[in-house]
Amino acid sequence: NVKIVIILFIIAIVGSLGSALFYLMTDKGKTKRTVRALAIRVGLSMTLFLMLMAGHYFGLIPGKVG
């Protein structure tokens, strides 16, 4: 179901953001793990956006009714 995929992507995005915060606090800027986690978050967000656009275009996600 499309709703489950969307929820899983949102959970992954929030998890990546949380790990970036954790790496920021523990590494004190000495490693690139924070940047990598934020890059993953951006990639996941862009993928989710493109999937939502494609889902709407192909009719998997209906538009506003009424």
mmCIF file as Biopython writes it, N, C-alpha, C and O atoms, coordinates in Angstrom:
data_model
#
loop_
_atom_site.group_PDB
_atom_site.id
_atom_site.type_symbol
_atom_site.label_atom_id
_atom_site.label_alt_id
_atom_site.label_comp_id
_atom_site.label_asym_id
_atom_site.label_entity_id
_atom_site.label_seq_id
_atom_site.pdbx_PDB_ins_code
_atom_site.Cartn_x
_atom_site.Cartn_y
_atom_site.Cartn_z
_atom_site.occupancy
_atom_site.B_iso_or_equiv
_atom_site.auth_seq_id
_atom_site.auth_asym_id
_atom_site.pdbx_PDB_model_num
ATOM 1   N N  . ASN A ? 1  ? 0.843   -1.184 0.000   1.0 0.0 1  A 1 
ATOM 2   C CA . ASN A ? 1  ? 0.000   0.000  0.000   1.0 0.0 1  A 1 
ATOM 3   C C  . ASN A ? 1  ? 0.886   1.246  0.000   1.0 0.0 1  A 1 
ATOM 4   O O  . ASN A ? 1  ? 1.973   1.247  0.579   1.0 0.0 1  A 1 
ATOM 5   N N  . VAL A ? 2  ? 0.416   2.291  -0.648  1.0 0.0 2  A 1 
ATOM 6   C CA . VAL A ? 2  ? 1.208   3.512  -0.791  1.0 0.0 2  A 1 
ATOM 7   C C  . VAL A ? 2  ? 1.403   4.205  0.550   1.0 0.0 2  A 1 
ATOM 8   O O  . VAL A ? 2  ? 2.465   4.773  0.803   1.0 0.0 2  A 1 
ATOM 9   N N  . LYS A ? 3  ? 0.402   4.164  1.402   1.0 0.0 3  A 1 
ATOM 10  C CA . LYS A ? 3  ? 0.505   4.832  2.703   1.0 0.0 3  A 1 
ATOM 11  C C  . LYS A ? 3  ? 1.608   4.224  3.554   1.0 0.0 3  A 1 
ATOM 12  O O  . LYS A ? 3  ? 2.311   4.944  4.264   1.0 0.0 3  A 1 
ATOM 13  N N  . ILE A ? 4  ? 1.767   2.920  3.491   1.0 0.0 4  A 1 
ATOM 14  C CA . ILE A ? 4  ? 2.803   2.249  4.275   1.0 0.0 4  A 1 
ATOM 15  C C  . ILE A ? 4  ? 4.183   2.659  3.782   1.0 0.0 4  A 1 
ATOM 16  O O  . ILE A ? 4  ? 5.086   2.890  4.587   1.0 0.0 4  A 1 
ATOM 17  N N  . VAL A ? 5  ? 4.353   2.750  2.476   1.0 0.0 5  A 1 
ATOM 18  C CA . VAL A ? 5  ? 5.646   3.161  1.908   1.0 0.0 5  A 1 
ATOM 19  C C  . VAL A ? 5  ? 5.974   4.591  2.330   1.0 0.0 5  A 1 
ATOM 20  O O  . VAL A ? 5  ? 7.115   4.888  2.682   1.0 0.0 5  A 1 
ATOM 21  N N  . ILE A ? 6  ? 4.988   5.467  2.295   1.0 0.0 6  A 1 
ATOM 22  C CA . ILE A ? 6  ? 5.205   6.858  2.693   1.0 0.0 6  A 1 
ATOM 23  C C  . ILE A ? 6  ? 5.599   6.940  4.163   1.0 0.0 6  A 1 
ATOM 24  O O  . ILE A ? 6  ? 6.524   7.669  4.521   1.0 0.0 6  A 1 
ATOM 25  N N  . ILE A ? 7  ? 4.900   6.194  5.012   1.0 0.0 7  A 1 
ATOM 26  C CA . ILE A ? 7  ? 5.219   6.211  6.446   1.0 0.0 7  A 1 
ATOM 27  C C  . ILE A ? 7  ? 6.613   5.660  6.695   1.0 0.0 7  A 1 
ATOM 28  O O  . ILE A ? 7  ? 7.347   6.196  7.526   1.0 0.0 7  A 1 
ATOM 29  N N  . LEU A ? 8  ? 6.993   4.600  5.990   1.0 0.0 8  A 1 
ATOM 30  C CA . LEU A ? 8  ? 8.337   4.043  6.152   1.0 0.0 8  A 1 
ATOM 31  C C  . LEU A ? 8  ? 9.416   5.035  5.722   1.0 0.0 8  A 1 
ATOM 32  O O  . LEU A ? 8  ? 10.462  5.135  6.362   1.0 0.0 8  A 1 
ATOM 33  N N  . PHE A ? 9  ? 9.161   5.766  4.637   1.0 0.0 9  A 1 
ATOM 34  C CA . PHE A ? 9  ? 10.124  6.777  4.206   1.0 0.0 9  A 1 
ATOM 35  C C  . PHE A ? 9  ? 10.246  7.892  5.245   1.0 0.0 9  A 1 
ATOM 36  O O  . PHE A ? 9  ? 11.351  8.357  5.524   1.0 0.0 9  A 1 
ATOM 37  N N  . ILE A ? 10 ? 9.131   8.318  5.813   1.0 0.0 10 A 1 
ATOM 38  C CA . ILE A ? 10 ? 9.174   9.385  6.818   1.0 0.0 10 A 1 
ATOM 39  C C  . ILE A ? 10 ? 9.930   8.913  8.062   1.0 0.0 10 A 1 
ATOM 40  O O  . ILE A ? 10 ? 10.699  9.675  8.647   1.0 0.0 10 A 1 
ATOM 41  N N  . ILE A ? 11 ? 9.715   7.665  8.464   1.0 0.0 11 A 1 
ATOM 42  C CA . ILE A ? 11 ? 10.452  7.124  9.605   1.0 0.0 11 A 1 
ATOM 43  C C  . ILE A ? 11 ? 11.951  7.066  9.304   1.0 0.0 11 A 1 
ATOM 44  O O  . ILE A ? 11 ? 12.768  7.379  10.169  1.0 0.0 11 A 1 
ATOM 45  N N  . ALA A ? 12 ? 12.314  6.668  8.086   1.0 0.0 12 A 1 
ATOM 46  C CA . ALA A ? 12 ? 13.727  6.622  7.711   1.0 0.0 12 A 1 
ATOM 47  C C  . ALA A ? 12 ? 14.345  8.020  7.684   1.0 0.0 12 A 1 
ATOM 48  O O  . ALA A ? 12 ? 15.496  8.196  8.081   1.0 0.0 12 A 1 
ATOM 49  N N  . ILE A ? 13 ? 13.590  9.008  7.219   1.0 0.0 13 A 1 
ATOM 50  C CA . ILE A ? 13 ? 14.082  10.386 7.177   1.0 0.0 13 A 1 
ATOM 51  C C  . ILE A ? 13 ? 14.327  10.903 8.586   1.0 0.0 13 A 1 
ATOM 52  O O  . ILE A ? 13 ? 15.370  11.498 8.861   1.0 0.0 13 A 1 
ATOM 53  N N  . VAL A ? 14 ? 13.368  10.677 9.481   1.0 0.0 14 A 1 
ATOM 54  C CA . VAL A ? 14 ? 13.526  11.131 10.870  1.0 0.0 14 A 1 
ATOM 55  C C  . VAL A ? 14 ? 14.668  10.376 11.545  1.0 0.0 14 A 1 
ATOM 56  O O  . VAL A ? 14 ? 15.421  10.964 12.321  1.0 0.0 14 A 1 
ATOM 57  N N  . GLY A ? 15 ? 14.806  9.079  11.259  1.0 0.0 15 A 1 
ATOM 58  C CA . GLY A ? 15 ? 15.913  8.307  11.815  1.0 0.0 15 A 1 
ATOM 59  C C  . GLY A ? 15 ? 17.269  8.818  11.348  1.0 0.0 15 A 1 
ATOM 60  O O  . GLY A ? 15 ? 18.214  8.893  12.133  1.0 0.0 15 A 1 
ATOM 61  N N  . SER A ? 16 ? 17.361  9.165  10.078  1.0 0.0 16 A 1 
ATOM 62  C CA . SER A ? 16 ? 18.605  9.717  9.557   1.0 0.0 16 A 1 
ATOM 63  C C  . SER A ? 16 ? 18.920  11.070 10.180  1.0 0.0 16 A 1 
ATOM 64  O O  . SER A ? 16 ? 20.077  11.379 10.466  1.0 0.0 16 A 1 
ATOM 65  N N  . LEU A ? 17 ? 17.895  11.860 10.383  1.0 0.0 17 A 1 
ATOM 66  C CA . LEU A ? 17 ? 18.092  13.160 11.035  1.0 0.0 17 A 1 
ATOM 67  C C  . LEU A ? 17 ? 18.550  12.972 12.481  1.0 0.0 17 A 1 
ATOM 68  O O  . LEU A ? 17 ? 19.420  13.697 12.962  1.0 0.0 17 A 1 
ATOM 69  N N  . GLY A ? 18 ? 17.957  11.993 13.170  1.0 0.0 18 A 1 
ATOM 70  C CA . GLY A ? 18 ? 18.368  11.708 14.541  1.0 0.0 18 A 1 
ATOM 71  C C  . GLY A ? 18 ? 19.800  11.206 14.618  1.0 0.0 18 A 1 
ATOM 72  O O  . GLY A ? 18 ? 20.547  11.593 15.517  1.0 0.0 18 A 1 
ATOM 73  N N  . SER A ? 19 ? 20.188  10.349 13.684  1.0 0.0 19 A 1 
ATOM 74  C CA . SER A ? 19 ? 21.565  9.868  13.700  1.0 0.0 19 A 1 
ATOM 75  C C  . SER A ? 19 ? 22.547  10.994 13.390  1.0 0.0 19 A 1 
ATOM 76  O O  . SER A ? 19 ? 23.652  11.021 13.931  1.0 0.0 19 A 1 
ATOM 77  N N  . ALA A ? 20 ? 22.152  11.915 12.527  1.0 0.0 20 A 1 
ATOM 78  C CA . ALA A ? 20 ? 23.020  13.070 12.255  1.0 0.0 20 A 1 
ATOM 79  C C  . ALA A ? 20 ? 23.202  13.907 13.515  1.0 0.0 20 A 1 
ATOM 80  O O  . ALA A ? 20 ? 24.305  14.381 13.788  1.0 0.0 20 A 1 
ATOM 81  N N  . LEU A ? 21 ? 22.141  14.092 14.277  1.0 0.0 21 A 1 
ATOM 82  C CA . LEU A ? 21 ? 22.252  14.838 15.535  1.0 0.0 21 A 1 
ATOM 83  C C  . LEU A ? 21 ? 23.153  14.103 16.512  1.0 0.0 21 A 1 
ATOM 84  O O  . LEU A ? 21 ? 23.978  14.720 17.186  1.0 0.0 21 A 1 
ATOM 85  N N  . PHE A ? 22 ? 22.996  12.782 16.590  1.0 0.0 22 A 1 
ATOM 86  C CA . PHE A ? 22 ? 23.848  11.988 17.480  1.0 0.0 22 A 1 
ATOM 87  C C  . PHE A ? 22 ? 25.312  12.108 17.083  1.0 0.0 22 A 1 
ATOM 88  O O  . PHE A ? 22 ? 26.174  12.320 17.937  1.0 0.0 22 A 1 
ATOM 89  N N  . TYR A ? 23 ? 25.599  11.972 15.782  1.0 0.0 23 A 1 
ATOM 90  C CA . TYR A ? 23 ? 26.988  12.087 15.320  1.0 0.0 23 A 1 
ATOM 91  C C  . TYR A ? 23 ? 27.538  13.486 15.546  1.0 0.0 23 A 1 
ATOM 92  O O  . TYR A ? 23 ? 28.719  13.642 15.855  1.0 0.0 23 A 1 
ATOM 93  N N  . LEU A ? 24 ? 26.710  14.490 15.399  1.0 0.0 24 A 1 
ATOM 94  C CA . LEU A ? 24 ? 27.145  15.863 15.626  1.0 0.0 24 A 1 
ATOM 95  C C  . LEU A ? 24 ? 27.555  16.065 17.080  1.0 0.0 24 A 1 
ATOM 96  O O  . LEU A ? 24 ? 28.547  16.734 17.368  1.0 0.0 24 A 1 
ATOM 97  N N  . MET A ? 25 ? 26.782  15.480 17.991  1.0 0.0 25 A 1 
ATOM 98  C CA . MET A ? 25 ? 27.072  15.657 19.419  1.0 0.0 25 A 1 
ATOM 99  C C  . MET A ? 25 ? 28.266  14.823 19.875  1.0 0.0 25 A 1 
ATOM 100 O O  . MET A ? 25 ? 29.037  15.265 20.727  1.0 0.0 25 A 1 
ATOM 101 N N  . THR A ? 26 ? 28.428  13.627 19.320  1.0 0.0 26 A 1 
ATOM 102 C CA . THR A ? 26 ? 29.489  12.745 19.814  1.0 0.0 26 A 1 
ATOM 103 C C  . THR A ? 26 ? 30.829  12.963 19.111  1.0 0.0 26 A 1 
ATOM 104 O O  . THR A ? 26 ? 31.878  12.854 19.746  1.0 0.0 26 A 1 
ATOM 105 N N  . ASP A ? 27 ? 30.812  13.264 17.829  1.0 0.0 27 A 1 
ATOM 106 C CA . ASP A ? 27 ? 32.069  13.375 17.078  1.0 0.0 27 A 1 
ATOM 107 C C  . ASP A ? 27 ? 32.707  14.749 17.184  1.0 0.0 27 A 1 
ATOM 108 O O  . ASP A ? 27 ? 33.902  14.896 16.928  1.0 0.0 27 A 1 
ATOM 109 N N  . LYS A ? 28 ? 31.944  15.739 17.549  1.0 0.0 28 A 1 
ATOM 110 C CA . LYS A ? 28 ? 32.444  17.129 17.671  1.0 0.0 28 A 1 
ATOM 111 C C  . LYS A ? 28 ? 33.077  17.637 16.381  1.0 0.0 28 A 1 
ATOM 112 O O  . LYS A ? 28 ? 34.031  18.415 16.417  1.0 0.0 28 A 1 
ATOM 113 N N  . GLY A ? 29 ? 32.544  17.197 15.241  1.0 0.0 29 A 1 
ATOM 114 C CA . GLY A ? 29 ? 33.014  17.688 13.950  1.0 0.0 29 A 1 
ATOM 115 C C  . GLY A ? 29 ? 34.298  17.068 13.454  1.0 0.0 29 A 1 
ATOM 116 O O  . GLY A ? 29 ? 34.889  17.574 12.500  1.0 0.0 29 A 1 
ATOM 117 N N  . LYS A ? 30 ? 34.753  15.985 14.069  1.0 0.0 30 A 1 
ATOM 118 C CA . LYS A ? 30 ? 36.017  15.378 13.654  1.0 0.0 30 A 1 
ATOM 119 C C  . LYS A ? 30 ? 35.857  14.361 12.536  1.0 0.0 30 A 1 
ATOM 120 O O  . LYS A ? 30 ? 36.830  14.029 11.860  1.0 0.0 30 A 1 
ATOM 121 N N  . THR A ? 31 ? 34.646  13.862 12.334  1.0 0.0 31 A 1 
ATOM 122 C CA . THR A ? 31 ? 34.408  12.903 11.255  1.0 0.0 31 A 1 
ATOM 123 C C  . THR A ? 31 ? 33.347  13.461 10.308  1.0 0.0 31 A 1 
ATOM 124 O O  . THR A ? 31 ? 32.752  14.510 10.557  1.0 0.0 31 A 1 
ATOM 125 N N  . LYS A ? 32 ? 33.132  12.740 9.230   1.0 0.0 32 A 1 
ATOM 126 C CA . LYS A ? 32 ? 32.149  13.186 8.238   1.0 0.0 32 A 1 
ATOM 127 C C  . LYS A ? 32 ? 30.845  12.402 8.340   1.0 0.0 32 A 1 
ATOM 128 O O  . LYS A ? 32 ? 30.045  12.409 7.405   1.0 0.0 32 A 1 
ATOM 129 N N  . ARG A ? 33 ? 30.625  11.730 9.464   1.0 0.0 33 A 1 
ATOM 130 C CA . ARG A ? 33 ? 29.404  10.936 9.614   1.0 0.0 33 A 1 
ATOM 131 C C  . ARG A ? 33 ? 28.161  11.810 9.642   1.0 0.0 33 A 1 
ATOM 132 O O  . ARG A ? 33 ? 27.111  11.402 9.145   1.0 0.0 33 A 1 
ATOM 133 N N  . THR A ? 34 ? 28.260  13.014 10.219  1.0 0.0 34 A 1 
ATOM 134 C CA . THR A ? 34 ? 27.104  13.921 10.257  1.0 0.0 34 A 1 
ATOM 135 C C  . THR A ? 34 ? 26.709  14.336 8.851   1.0 0.0 34 A 1 
ATOM 136 O O  . THR A ? 34 ? 25.529  14.327 8.502   1.0 0.0 34 A 1 
ATOM 137 N N  . VAL A ? 35 ? 27.691  14.698 8.051   1.0 0.0 35 A 1 
ATOM 138 C CA . VAL A ? 35 ? 27.424  15.114 6.671   1.0 0.0 35 A 1 
ATOM 139 C C  . VAL A ? 35 ? 26.830  13.963 5.872   1.0 0.0 35 A 1 
ATOM 140 O O  . VAL A ? 35 ? 25.906  14.166 5.085   1.0 0.0 35 A 1 
ATOM 141 N N  . ARG A ? 36 ? 27.348  12.765 6.067   1.0 0.0 36 A 1 
ATOM 142 C CA . ARG A ? 36 ? 26.830  11.596 5.362   1.0 0.0 36 A 1 
ATOM 143 C C  . ARG A ? 36 ? 25.381  11.315 5.751   1.0 0.0 36 A 1 
ATOM 144 O O  . ARG A ? 36 ? 24.555  11.008 4.891   1.0 0.0 36 A 1 
ATOM 145 N N  . ALA A ? 37 ? 25.068  11.418 7.052   1.0 0.0 37 A 1 
ATOM 146 C CA . ALA A ? 37 ? 23.704  11.165 7.506   1.0 0.0 37 A 1 
ATOM 147 C C  . ALA A ? 37 ? 22.743  12.219 6.955   1.0 0.0 37 A 1 
ATOM 148 O O  . ALA A ? 37 ? 21.614  11.898 6.586   1.0 0.0 37 A 1 
ATOM 149 N N  . LEU A ? 38 ? 23.185  13.462 6.900   1.0 0.0 38 A 1 
ATOM 150 C CA . LEU A ? 38 ? 22.326  14.522 6.351   1.0 0.0 38 A 1 
ATOM 151 C C  . LEU A ? 38 ? 22.153  14.356 4.840   1.0 0.0 38 A 1 
ATOM 152 O O  . LEU A ? 38 ? 21.085  14.642 4.299   1.0 0.0 38 A 1 
ATOM 153 N N  . ALA A ? 39 ? 23.201  13.896 4.166   1.0 0.0 39 A 1 
ATOM 154 C CA . ALA A ? 39 ? 23.083  13.644 2.727   1.0 0.0 39 A 1 
ATOM 155 C C  . ALA A ? 39 ? 22.097  12.511 2.456   1.0 0.0 39 A 1 
ATOM 156 O O  . ALA A ? 39 ? 21.326  12.567 1.498   1.0 0.0 39 A 1 
ATOM 157 N N  . ILE A ? 40 ? 22.127  11.494 3.294   1.0 0.0 40 A 1 
ATOM 158 C CA . ILE A ? 40 ? 21.160  10.403 3.153   1.0 0.0 40 A 1 
ATOM 159 C C  . ILE A ? 40 ? 19.749  10.932 3.372   1.0 0.0 40 A 1 
ATOM 160 O O  . ILE A ? 40 ? 18.826  10.551 2.652   1.0 0.0 40 A 1 
ATOM 161 N N  . ARG A ? 41 ? 19.573  11.806 4.361   1.0 0.0 41 A 1 
ATOM 162 C CA . ARG A ? 41 ? 18.257  12.375 4.623   1.0 0.0 41 A 1 
ATOM 163 C C  . ARG A ? 41 ? 17.749  13.161 3.425   1.0 0.0 41 A 1 
ATOM 164 O O  . ARG A ? 41 ? 16.579  13.048 3.057   1.0 0.0 41 A 1 
ATOM 165 N N  . VAL A ? 42 ? 18.611  13.948 2.822   1.0 0.0 42 A 1 
ATOM 166 C CA . VAL A ? 42 ? 18.215  14.724 1.647   1.0 0.0 42 A 1 
ATOM 167 C C  . VAL A ? 42 ? 17.845  13.792 0.494   1.0 0.0 42 A 1 
ATOM 168 O O  . VAL A ? 42 ? 16.861  14.024 -0.208  1.0 0.0 42 A 1 
ATOM 169 N N  . GLY A ? 43 ? 18.630  12.751 0.307   1.0 0.0 43 A 1 
ATOM 170 C CA . GLY A ? 43 ? 18.326  11.786 -0.749  1.0 0.0 43 A 1 
ATOM 171 C C  . GLY A ? 43 ? 16.993  11.090 -0.521  1.0 0.0 43 A 1 
ATOM 172 O O  . GLY A ? 43 ? 16.214  10.914 -1.458  1.0 0.0 43 A 1 
ATOM 173 N N  . LEU A ? 44 ? 16.729  10.695 0.714   1.0 0.0 44 A 1 
ATOM 174 C CA . LEU A ? 44 ? 15.452  10.063 1.034   1.0 0.0 44 A 1 
ATOM 175 C C  . LEU A ? 44 ? 14.285  11.032 0.821   1.0 0.0 44 A 1 
ATOM 176 O O  . LEU A ? 44 ? 13.233  10.644 0.312   1.0 0.0 44 A 1 
ATOM 177 N N  . SER A ? 45 ? 14.479  12.288 1.211   1.0 0.0 45 A 1 
ATOM 178 C CA . SER A ? 45 ? 13.416  13.283 1.047   1.0 0.0 45 A 1 
ATOM 179 C C  . SER A ? 45 ? 13.118  13.528 -0.432  1.0 0.0 45 A 1 
ATOM 180 O O  . SER A ? 45 ? 11.957  13.627 -0.828  1.0 0.0 45 A 1 
ATOM 181 N N  . MET A ? 46 ? 14.167  13.626 -1.240  1.0 0.0 46 A 1 
ATOM 182 C CA . MET A ? 46 ? 13.961  13.838 -2.667  1.0 0.0 46 A 1 
ATOM 183 C C  . MET A ? 46 ? 13.295  12.625 -3.313  1.0 0.0 46 A 1 
ATOM 184 O O  . MET A ? 46 ? 12.427  12.770 -4.174  1.0 0.0 46 A 1 
ATOM 185 N N  . THR A ? 47 ? 13.707  11.432 -2.892  1.0 0.0 47 A 1 
ATOM 186 C CA . THR A ? 47 ? 13.090  10.218 -3.427  1.0 0.0 47 A 1 
ATOM 187 C C  . THR A ? 47 ? 11.614  10.147 -3.062  1.0 0.0 47 A 1 
ATOM 188 O O  . THR A ? 47 ? 10.780  9.797  -3.898  1.0 0.0 47 A 1 
ATOM 189 N N  . LEU A ? 48 ? 11.289  10.480 -1.813  1.0 0.0 48 A 1 
ATOM 190 C CA . LEU A ? 48 ? 9.891   10.484 -1.388  1.0 0.0 48 A 1 
ATOM 191 C C  . LEU A ? 48 ? 9.084   11.494 -2.196  1.0 0.0 48 A 1 
ATOM 192 O O  . LEU A ? 48 ? 7.972   11.194 -2.630  1.0 0.0 48 A 1 
ATOM 193 N N  . PHE A ? 49 ? 9.630   12.676 -2.400  1.0 0.0 49 A 1 
ATOM 194 C CA . PHE A ? 49 ? 8.931   13.702 -3.175  1.0 0.0 49 A 1 
ATOM 195 C C  . PHE A ? 49 ? 8.672   13.231 -4.603  1.0 0.0 49 A 1 
ATOM 196 O O  . PHE A ? 49 ? 7.567   13.391 -5.123  1.0 0.0 49 A 1 
ATOM 197 N N  . LEU A ? 50 ? 9.696   12.647 -5.239  1.0 0.0 50 A 1 
ATOM 198 C CA . LEU A ? 50 ? 9.528   12.165 -6.610  1.0 0.0 50 A 1 
ATOM 199 C C  . LEU A ? 50 ? 8.539   11.012 -6.680  1.0 0.0 50 A 1 
ATOM 200 O O  . LEU A ? 50 ? 7.773   10.908 -7.638  1.0 0.0 50 A 1 
ATOM 201 N N  . MET A ? 51 ? 8.550   10.141 -5.665  1.0 0.0 51 A 1 
ATOM 202 C CA . MET A ? 51 ? 7.588   9.046  -5.637  1.0 0.0 51 A 1 
ATOM 203 C C  . MET A ? 51 ? 6.162   9.572  -5.467  1.0 0.0 51 A 1 
ATOM 204 O O  . MET A ? 51 ? 5.230   9.047  -6.076  1.0 0.0 51 A 1 
ATOM 205 N N  . LEU A ? 52 ? 5.991   10.605 -4.642  1.0 0.0 52 A 1 
ATOM 206 C CA . LEU A ? 52 ? 4.664   11.191 -4.476  1.0 0.0 52 A 1 
ATOM 207 C C  . LEU A ? 52 ? 4.185   11.838 -5.766  1.0 0.0 52 A 1 
ATOM 208 O O  . LEU A ? 52 ? 3.017   11.712 -6.134  1.0 0.0 52 A 1 
ATOM 209 N N  . MET A ? 53 ? 5.082   12.528 -6.447  1.0 0.0 53 A 1 
ATOM 210 C CA . MET A ? 53 ? 4.707   13.152 -7.721  1.0 0.0 53 A 1 
ATOM 211 C C  . MET A ? 53 ? 4.342   12.086 -8.756  1.0 0.0 53 A 1 
ATOM 212 O O  . MET A ? 53 ? 3.342   12.225 -9.460  1.0 0.0 53 A 1 
ATOM 213 N N  . ALA A ? 54 ? 5.143   11.030 -8.851  1.0 0.0 54 A 1 
ATOM 214 C CA . ALA A ? 54 ? 4.862   9.956  -9.804  1.0 0.0 54 A 1 
ATOM 215 C C  . ALA A ? 54 ? 3.575   9.223  -9.429  1.0 0.0 54 A 1 
ATOM 216 O O  . ALA A ? 54 ? 2.789   8.864  -10.306 1.0 0.0 54 A 1 
ATOM 217 N N  . GLY A ? 55 ? 3.358   9.001  -8.149  1.0 0.0 55 A 1 
ATOM 218 C CA . GLY A ? 55 ? 2.143   8.334  -7.706  1.0 0.0 55 A 1 
ATOM 219 C C  . GLY A ? 55 ? 0.895   9.130  -8.039  1.0 0.0 55 A 1 
ATOM 220 O O  . GLY A ? 55 ? -0.132  8.566  -8.415  1.0 0.0 55 A 1 
ATOM 221 N N  . HIS A ? 56 ? 0.991   10.433 -7.897  1.0 0.0 56 A 1 
ATOM 222 C CA . HIS A ? 56 ? -0.150  11.282 -8.254  1.0 0.0 56 A 1 
ATOM 223 C C  . HIS A ? 56 ? -0.360  11.287 -9.770  1.0 0.0 56 A 1 
ATOM 224 O O  . HIS A ? 56 ? -1.494  11.236 -10.246 1.0 0.0 56 A 1 
ATOM 225 N N  . TYR A ? 57 ? 0.728   11.349 -10.514 1.0 0.0 57 A 1 
ATOM 226 C CA . TYR A ? 57 ? 0.634   11.385 -11.972 1.0 0.0 57 A 1 
ATOM 227 C C  . TYR A ? 57 ? 0.014   10.105 -12.523 1.0 0.0 57 A 1 
ATOM 228 O O  . TYR A ? 57 ? -0.822  10.155 -13.425 1.0 0.0 57 A 1 
ATOM 229 N N  . PHE A ? 58 ? 0.423   8.959  -11.981 1.0 0.0 58 A 1 
ATOM 230 C CA . PHE A ? 58 ? -0.074  7.679  -12.478 1.0 0.0 58 A 1 
ATOM 231 C C  . PHE A ? 58 ? -1.374  7.235  -11.818 1.0 0.0 58 A 1 
ATOM 232 O O  . PHE A ? 58 ? -1.882  6.154  -12.114 1.0 0.0 58 A 1 
ATOM 233 N N  . GLY A ? 59 ? -1.910  8.055  -10.935 1.0 0.0 59 A 1 
ATOM 234 C CA . GLY A ? 59 ? -3.215  7.761  -10.344 1.0 0.0 59 A 1 
ATOM 235 C C  . GLY A ? 59 ? -3.172  6.860  -9.124  1.0 0.0 59 A 1 
ATOM 236 O O  . GLY A ? 59 ? -4.223  6.437  -8.644  1.0 0.0 59 A 1 
ATOM 237 N N  . LEU A ? 60 ? -1.985  6.554  -8.605  1.0 0.0 60 A 1 
ATOM 238 C CA . LEU A ? 60 ? -1.907  5.745  -7.406  1.0 0.0 60 A 1 
ATOM 239 C C  . LEU A ? 60 ? -2.328  6.539  -6.169  1.0 0.0 60 A 1 
ATOM 240 O O  . LEU A ? 60 ? -2.836  5.979  -5.197  1.0 0.0 60 A 1 
ATOM 241 N N  . ILE A ? 61 ? -2.111  7.826  -6.225  1.0 0.0 61 A 1 
ATOM 242 C CA . ILE A ? 61 ? -2.523  8.720  -5.140  1.0 0.0 61 A 1 
ATOM 243 C C  . ILE A ? 61 ? -3.587  9.645  -5.730  1.0 0.0 61 A 1 
ATOM 244 O O  . ILE A ? 61 ? -3.268  10.506 -6.550  1.0 0.0 61 A 1 
ATOM 245 N N  . PRO A ? 62 ? -4.836  9.480  -5.326  1.0 0.0 62 A 1 
ATOM 246 C CA . PRO A ? 62 ? -5.885  10.303 -5.925  1.0 0.0 62 A 1 
ATOM 247 C C  . PRO A ? 62 ? -5.785  11.760 -5.497  1.0 0.0 62 A 1 
ATOM 248 O O  . PRO A ? 62 ? -5.296  12.079 -4.414  1.0 0.0 62 A 1 
ATOM 249 N N  . GLY A ? 63 ? -6.259  12.627 -6.370  1.0 0.0 63 A 1 
ATOM 250 C CA . GLY A ? 63 ? -6.280  14.042 -6.065  1.0 0.0 63 A 1 
ATOM 251 C C  . GLY A ? 63 ? -7.465  14.391 -5.187  1.0 0.0 63 A 1 
ATOM 252 O O  . GLY A ? 63 ? -8.160  13.510 -4.682  1.0 0.0 63 A 1 
ATOM 253 N N  . LYS A ? 64 ? -7.684  15.648 -5.014  1.0 0.0 64 A 1 
ATOM 254 C CA . LYS A ? 64 ? -8.762  16.137 -4.177  1.0 0.0 64 A 1 
ATOM 255 C C  . LYS A ? 64 ? -10.110 15.805 -4.841  1.0 0.0 64 A 1 
ATOM 256 O O  . LYS A ? 64 ? -10.296 16.047 -6.034  1.0 0.0 64 A 1 
ATOM 257 N N  . VAL A ? 65 ? -11.025 15.264 -4.075  1.0 0.0 65 A 1 
ATOM 258 C CA . VAL A ? 65 ? -12.349 14.896 -4.596  1.0 0.0 65 A 1 
ATOM 259 C C  . VAL A ? 65 ? -13.348 15.949 -4.162  1.0 0.0 65 A 1 
ATOM 260 O O  . VAL A ? 65 ? -13.384 16.344 -2.997  1.0 0.0 65 A 1 
ATOM 261 N N  . GLY A ? 66 ? -14.147 16.395 -5.095  1.0 0.0 66 A 1 
ATOM 262 C CA . GLY A ? 66 ? -15.204 17.336 -4.735  1.0 0.0 66 A 1 
ATOM 263 C C  . GLY A ? 66 ? -14.963 18.618 -5.369  1.0 0.0 66 A 1 
ATOM 264 O O  . GLY A ? 66 ? -15.745 19.552 -5.190  1.0 0.0 66 A 1 
#
